[in-house]
Amino acid sequence: MTTTPSPTRGRNATVTDIALPAEPPALQPPWATPSRVALLQQARDFTYSVVLPQANEFDRTEQTLPAAVIDGMASLGYFGITVPKEYGGLGLGVFEYCMFSEELGRGWMSAASIIARGQGLGTRFSDPVRREATIRRSALGQWVGAAAFSEPETGSDLASVQTVAVRDGDGYLISGEKRWCGNAFEGDFILVMCRIIEADGSSGPIETFVLEKPRNSFPTGVTGTPIEKIGYHGIVSWALTLTDVRATDADIAEPFGFSGAEGRGLRAVENGLNVARVQTAARAVGLARGAVEDTIDYLQERVQFGHPLGDFQALRFGIAEMLAKVTQARAFYQQVAHLMDSGVPCEKEAAMVKLVATEMAVEVTGQALQLHGGNGYTRERAIERYWRDARLTTIFEGTSEIQRKIISDRILPRPAR
């Protein structure tokens, strides 16, 4: 049996039912402008009517995101949320990006994740014509790529990247190994971080090269092997081997739209990770919210000792605590997203909210599975999917340990080496 949304939290749910407090309009949060409420309702309708049914079907058989989800998100502009309107995007900020990500994450974390491969990723070329063409494609969902940053021996320590781009005449030959490259085969390009090696053998700056390609293929010189995972099945994660892949200076691009001087590749990635971490917090909130909503339904459906499980006070208190934690994490990511949109540097805050929200998601989805009893430990219900995917949120975009390091390094003297 597949869990379907209840009438209360299903496709007929309104924004007021779930996300906004049941209070007079004057007491509603200041961010709840009419335009944002309308956008949120649109995202919720799409998630419950399109994303969630597909997730319940496709994740169980470990299939990738179907065309109905990808094309639907593209038609709504979700690949260009942060792309300026003059380039065909929605022209919105980090707040709306995270708002949409929570909604999509409630249905399927893979749907909330794939939109991060748009948003102008890999479009900041030095050639203005190519830059404009790719950013317009990004806004339409026609320039959706993969980030090849991590390596077998290099995770969060990106400054230690071992993949190299050796200068060869008027171009480069890129060689090395990459790991955890989601959407690498399926996308329109692969964004490769590597260190420049000059013609005289000296080590140069770290840059990011865009390897453009047709969808469902690898560039010449690139081979890949899918990584088997316990969750996150909507997006294939690849281990890549690059052997003398040819590129030029024109293929160097700032990945996240940050400007800078030569050697800007590493800093741009680090800055982009701040936004990615807040978006991960939003995805985690969506996962946890899905677990809470499904558990509320289950406690009213399941009868034991002549009563619905929801009549038992211990279980009622458990739901109350779970919902309080989800609501707290949502308020935190909204605050940090607002600060980012206001131009406030938020490296520490991004690490904090990523740490708090993802650890919360693991706790809440685990408790939700427990409240489902034996039925939670089956693939008959979506709760096990939220549980598996929530566990990943504490790992990617920097593990919880990395977030603790970032936070502590900003508030205490760094330890002597």
N, C-alpha and C positions, 0 to 999 in steps of 0.2 A: 504494500500500500504506500502511496505517495502522499505526504502531507500537503494540503492545499491551504491557502489563506482563508481565515475565517471571515464572515461578513464584516466584522468590526475592523480587522486589520488587513483585509484583503483588498481586492482591486477597487472596492467602493469606499475605501477609507479616505477620510479627508485629512488635511494637514493638521487641523485642530484636534482630531481624534488622537494623534500620536505625538506630534513634535512640539506643538505650542501649548502653553498652559491654558486650562479652561478658566480664564479670567476675563474681566472686561477688557476691551481693546486698549484702553489707556494703560493697562498693566502688562500688556504683552511686551516681549523683549524688543528693544529699539531696532534690532537688525531685521525684524519681521515687516519689512516694507511690502506694499501690495505686489510689486514686481517680483520680489524674492519669494513670497508666498505662492504666487502663481507658478513660478519656475519649479519650486519644490513640489507642488502638487502634480505638475506635468511629469517630473522625474519619478514620483511615487507611482503614478498611474502606469507609466512605462515599465517600471520594475515589476510590479505585481502582475501585469497582464502579459508581458513578453519575457523578461529576464528570469523571473522565478520559475515558471513552468519549464523553460528550457534548461535551467540549472538542475532541477530535480531529475530531468531525463538524461541530460548529456554528461553530467559529472559522474553519475553512477557507472557509466560505461567508459569513463575517462576520455571523452571526446573533447575536441577544442571548441571554442566559442562558435556557434553557428552563425550563418549569414544573417538570420533574422535579428539577432542581437547586434552584430556589427553594423549592419546597414541601418537598423533602427536608431542606434546611437549617432551614427553619422548624419542622418536626416534631421535629428534634433540639435545638431551642432556640438555634441559633447566632445568631439576631438579638437574643437577650437574654442573651448570655454574662455581661455586666457589670451586667445589671439585677438588683436585689435580688430574693430569692426571694418576699418578701411581695407583689411585683407580678407574679409569674409568671415571673420570669427564673431563670437558673441561679445567680445570686448569686456569680459567680466574679470573679477579678481580671484585671489586665493580663497576667499570666503566662499564664493559660489562654487569654485572648483571642489572644495572639500564638502560642501553641502550636497552636490550631485554625487560625490564619491560615497558618502554615507548611504544615500538611497540605493545606488547600484550595488554597494557592498552588502546591503541587507538581502538582496536577491542572490548575488553571486560575486564573490570577491574578484574573480577573473574579469568580469565586466567592468568593475571599478578600477581594475589595474590596467586594462588595455588602453583606456583613454589617456593614461600617462605617456603612452608612446606617440601621442599627438601633441597638442599644445605648443606647437612650434619647435619640437625637439629636432635637432639636426638641421636647422634652417639658416643659421647665422653664417652664411658664406661671405667671403670678401667680395664676390661678384654680386652687385645689387640685383641684376636681372635674375640670376639663379636663386638668390635669397627670396625675392618676392614670389617667384613661381612656386618654390617649395613651401613657403608659409601659407600661400593660398591653398595648395594641395593639403597641407596639414589641417587647415580649418575644415576642409570637406571630408576628412577621413581618408584621403587618398595618398597621404604621406605618413604612414604609420610604421615605425621602425622598431629596432632593438638596440639596447645599450650593452656593449661588450666592454665592461670595465673590469669586473672581477676575473681572477685567474686561479689556477689550481693552488698556487702558493701566495696569492695576494687577494685579500678580501677588503676590509675597511682601510687597510694601509695602502691607499692608492698611489702614494708617492714611490712605492717600491715596485711599480709595474715593470714586468719583464718583457712584454711584447715590444718589439722595436720596429721603427720605420727607418731603414737604411737608405740614405740618399744615393740615388742611382741616376746619373745624368740630370735631366730636368724633372725627375720624379723621385719616387720612393718605392722600396720593396718592403712590405710589412710581413713579419713572421712572428709567430708566438702561439700561445694557447690561451683561450678564454673559457670561462665557465659561468653558468647561470645567466645565459643570454636568452631571455624569454622572447618569443616571437621572431627569432632570428631567421628562420626559414620562411615563415609566413609573411613577413613584413616587406616594406618597400626599400628599406636600407638597413645597414648595420653601422652603428656608431662605435668606432673602435678607439679606445684610449691606448696610446703607446708612446714610447720615448724615441725622440729623434736621434739618430746616429749620423753625424756628419760624414762627409766623404773622407776626411782625414782620420776617422775612427773616434773622434771625440764625442762625448755624450752631450746632447742638446736638451731642449725643454720637452716637457710632456705635452702632447697635443691630442686632439680627437679628430679622426678622419671619418668621413661619411662614405661608406661603400654602397652606392646605389645599385639596385638590382630589380629584376622582375619578382613579383610575389611567387611564393612556393618554389624558391630556388636559392642557391648559394652563389656568391660571386666566384669567378674563376680563382682558384687557389685556396678556397675555403671548403672544408669538410666539417660535418657535424654529427654528433651522436646525441639522441634524446637522453635526458637524465630522468630516471625513474623516481617518482616522488610519491609520498603517501597522500598528498592532497594537491590543491591548486591545479586541478586537471584541465581547466579551460584554456590554459596557455602552456605550450610546450616550452620547457627550459632546455637549452642546448649547451653541450660542451663543444667548443669550436677549435679547430686547428687551422692556422693561417700559414701558408707557405708561399713566400715571394708574391704576395698580393700587390699588384701595381696600383699606385695612387699618385696624385699630384698635389702641388700646393693649393690648387683650386678646390681640392676635396677637404681641406682643413676647415672645420667649423666649430664655433662655440656652441656647445650642445644645448644650453638652456636659455640662450638669448642675452647673456651678460657680456658686456663689452670689456675689453682689456687689451693689454699689449701682448707681444710675442711670449709664448709660454702660458697663455691664458687657459689652456685646456684643463689643467688640474683645478685651478681656482674656480672656474665656471662650474665644474662638476660638484665641488664642495658646496658652493652656494646653492646650486640646484637641489642638492640633497636636503637642504633645510625645508624647502617647499615639499619635497617628496615625503619627508618625515611627518609633516602635519597632515598630508593627504593619507598617509598610512594610518595615522591616528583616526581619521575619519572613517577609513575602511574598517578598522577594528571596531569602532562604535557601531557601524552598520551590521557587522557579523554578530556582535553581542546583542544588538537589538532584535535581530532575527531569532536568536536563540530564546530570548525572553518572550517574544510574541508567540512563538511556537509552544513554549512551555505553558504559558497562560492558557492557550487553547487545550493543551493536553490535560492539564489539571482539572479542567471542566468536563473533559470527555471521559477520562478514565475513572471508573467507579470501583471502590474497594470498601469492604465492610459496610456496604449499603449507602455509601456517600461518595460524591465526587472527591477526588484527591484535593481539590481546591478548598474543601471545607476544613481541612486539617491545618491547625494554626501554625505548626512548624513549617509546613510547606508554603503557607501564605507569607510568613515572615521572610522565608528564603527569597521568594519572588520580589518582595518589597526591597530587600537589600540589593538584589541584582539590578532592578530598575533604577535605584538610586545611584548605583555606580555607573551605569550607562549614561544617565543624565548628567552626572558630574563630569565625565570624560567629554561628553559633547560640548558642554559649556566651556571647557578648557580649550578644545581645539578651535572653537569659534572665536575665543578671545585671541589666541595666537594668530589665527588667520587674519583677523581684523587688524592686529598690530602690523603684520606683514604688508597688508594693503595700505597701511598708513605710512609705510616707509621705515618702520622701526626695525633695526637689526635684531634678529630673534634666534640666533644659533642655539643659545642655552635653552630658550623656551621651546624651540622645536624639538630638541632632544628630550626635554621634560615631558612634553605632551605625548611624544611617541612612546616613551617609556611607560607612562601611566596608562594610556589608553590600550596599548597592546597587552600589557600584563593583566589589565582588567578583562580584556576579551578572553584571554585564556582561562581566567578564573570563572567568569560568568558562563561561558560555553561549557566548561567542565561541570559546573553546578547544574546547568540546564540538562545536560546528559544524565546526571545523577537523578534528577527529579523525574526523568522519563523511565527510570528503572531499566529493566531488561530491554524494553522496546527502544531505549536510546542507544543501545549497543548493537543495533542492527542497521542495515542500509535501507530499511523500509521507510525511514523518516529522515528529514533534512538535517536534524540536529547533529548527526555525526559529521556532516559536511562542514557545518559552522565550527565544530570542535577542531577538526583537522586543519581547516584554513586559518583559524585564529592562532593556532600554534606557530604558523609561519610568520605572522606579523611581528613577533618578538625577535625574529632573525633577520629578515631582509630589510634593506635600507639602513643597515647598521644594527647589530644585535643589542639587546638590552644592556649588556656589559659595555658596549661602545657608547651607548647613550649616557650611562653612569660616568664613564670616563670624561666625556665632553662636559657634562654638568660640573663634575668635581674639579676639572681643570680650569673652569671659569670662576670658581668661588674659592679655590685654595691654591697656594703656590704649587707649581708642578713639581713632582718628585725629582730629586737630583739623579742624574744618570752617571 
